[in-house]
Amino acid sequence: MAEVSESTKEMKVIVFQLMDKEYAVGVDVVESIEKLISITRVPKTPSYIKGVINLRGVVTPIVDLRERFGMEVKPLDDTSRIIIVSLEEFEVGLIVDAANDVIDIPVNSIEPQPDVVGSIESEFISGVAKMDKRLLVMLNLEKVLHPVKRVTTDEI
């Protein structure tokens, strides 16, 4: 879970965009946000795993979140970013359309995952935060990255 302040009960998150939706992950798992760099394709990996990069001497697998969620794939451009996240000493890069901001979300504004029947990405959602007129979809990175861990450990 992300860093939570006891006095104000807020969670600091990185907000990023995929298509027309805003998503968020806790800053405690984000190592850095990078511009696109050369990605080396790795054979026999799922199509949403774009390959690996050498980031400051660390070989890091790269996942295209649009493709992982079954969204329409779009060409990468100047606003595309790679968010480097770290879970259990495992780093992976997430390709997103744009990384918007770092904000504090009141914990009481986060609701449990909505019951969306037939939604491909619903299994990857841990909750939804309502902030003014914005809806931020909170990702469950453990579920999003589960097969990536297996592929990288066994095959790379």
N, C-alpha and C positions, 0 to 999 in steps of 0.2 A: 504494500500500500504506500501511497505517497506520504511525504512529510506533512504531519498535521500539527499545527500549533495548538497547545492546550487552551490558551486564554481566548483565542478568537475562533478556534475550530475551523480553520481554513486549510485547504490543500493547494499547494503550488503545482501548476500543471503547464505543460507545453501544448499549445493549441496548433493543430495543423489541418490542412484541407485535403479532401479527396472528393472530386467532382464538386457538388454544391453543398456538401456537408462538412461540418467542423467536428473534429475528433480531438481527444485529449489523452495524454499519458502523464503520469506523475514525474516531476523533475528528478526525483530520487533515482530513477532508472535511466535517465538520459545522460549519456556521456558527452555528446556534442551534436551539433547540427552542421552538416557539411554541404558544400556545393557539389554538383555531380563531378565525379572523377571516373577514370577508365575502369570498367568492370570486366573482369575475366570470367568468361562462361565456364561452368563446370559440367562435364558430361553426366548424364543419368540422374539429373536432379529435376524436380517438378518445374514446370514452366514459370511459376511465380518466383522461383529462386533464380535471380538474374545472374548470379555468379558470386565472385569474391573480389574484394579490393584489398590493397595493401595500404592500411591507414596508420601512418607513423610506426611502421614495422610490425603491425598486427594484421594478420590475414582475417578479414571479417566477411561473413556471408551477407549477401544483399537480397532482401525480399521486396518485391513490388506489391505494395498493399492493395492497389487497385485490382491487380490480377488475383491476389490471395482472397479478396472478398468477392470475386466474380463480377467486378464492375467492368465497364467498357475501358479497354486499355487505350491510353493516349500517348503520343510521342513525348519524350522528356524535353523540357525547355528550360529557359533561364530561371524560372521560378521554382522548378523542381528541386527538392532537397532530399538529402539522406540523413535521417535521424538515427544516430548510433545509440542503441539501448543496451543495457547490461542487466542480465538476470542470472543469478547463481553463477557468477564468474563466466558467463557465456555472453559474448557480444555479437550483435547482429545489426545491420543497417536496414532501415525501412525507407523505401522510396515513397515520397508523398508529393502532392501537387505543389504545396507551399507550406512553409512553417510560419504561422501568423504571429503569435505572441506567447509570452509567459504571463500567466495571470493567477490570481488567488481565487479559489472557488470556495464559498462557504459550504462546509460539509453537509449542512442541512438542506442544501439545494440539490443534492445528488439523490436521485430516485433509483430504485432497483431497475434492472434490465426490463424493458417493456416486453410484453408477450406479443411478439410479432410472428404470426403464423406463416411459415414458409420462407422466412427471410434467411438468405444464405449467411449473412454476416451476424445474425443474432447470437450465435454461439460465442462470438468473439467479444461481446459487449458485457461490461461489468455494471454499467449504469448509465443514466443520462442526467446531465446537470443543466438546470434552468438558470440562466443568467440574463436578467433583463429580457431582451427580445431574442436572445441567442439560445440555441440548444446545442450542448456539447456532448458528443457520444464518447463515453469513457471506455477505453479498450482494456480487455483482459489479455495482457501480453503473453501470459502463460499458455493460453489456448491458441492465440494467433501464431506463436512461435513453436508450438509443440513438435510438429513434424520437422521443422528446420533443425532442431537440436539433434534429432535422430539421424537425419541425412548427413549433417556435418560431422557428427562423431564417427559414423560408420564409413563414410565414403570419401571424406576429404583428408 
